[in-house]
Amino acid sequence: MTTLLKQYAKMKPRKSIAIQAPYPAATKKRIVGLHVFGNLYDLDPKLASDKEYLKSVVLKAVELAKMTLVEIKVWDFGGEKGGVSVMALVTESHIVLHTWNEYKYATLDIYTCGEHSDPHAGFNHVVQALKPKKHQVFYANRSSE
């Protein structure tokens, strides 16, 4: 039986996909958050498995996104679906990067409730630093009614 990740690995993503839901003017004062997330394909396995490099990339993304770091943790997972997970807890919410070495694949999740944060800048930095051959980016307006 083919695993879900193997099925996704066989998919042919576009170079970049962006779906944006802009903040409605009526809710500007009630912004809860903006969620920027995506998939990075065909990564260099050396970069995708380097814990210290990935940590430094996420730390720089925190800075560029104008977020305030509370704590950062990094885990290295071995085995068939091994990779690295980096989680940065920020006062505005979080940045999470997961890599899968076998698939040369990563997911990136940046969520902010900070009105002055720029999750797009953080996302773009990680993409530039990891140099995927293809990537997808999605946006979700997480504002209150």
HELIX and SHEET records of a PDB file:
HELIX    1   1 LEU A    4  LYS A   10  1                                   7    
HELIX    2   2 ALA A   25  ARG A   30  5                                   6    
HELIX    3   3 PRO A   45  ALA A   48  1                                   4    
HELIX    4   4 LYS A   51  LEU A   64  1                                  14    
HELIX    5   5 PRO A  119  LEU A  130  1                                  12    
SHEET    1   A 7 ALA A  18  ILE A  19  0                                        
SHEET    2   A 7 LYS A 134  ASN A 141  1                                        
SHEET    3   A 7 LEU A  34  TYR A  41 -1                                        
SHEET    4   A 7 TYR A 105  THR A 112 -1                                        
SHEET    5   A 7 SER A  93  TRP A 100 -1                                        
SHEET    6   A 7 GLY A  83  VAL A  90 -1                                        
SHEET    7   A 7 LEU A  69  PHE A  77 -1                                        
END                                                                             
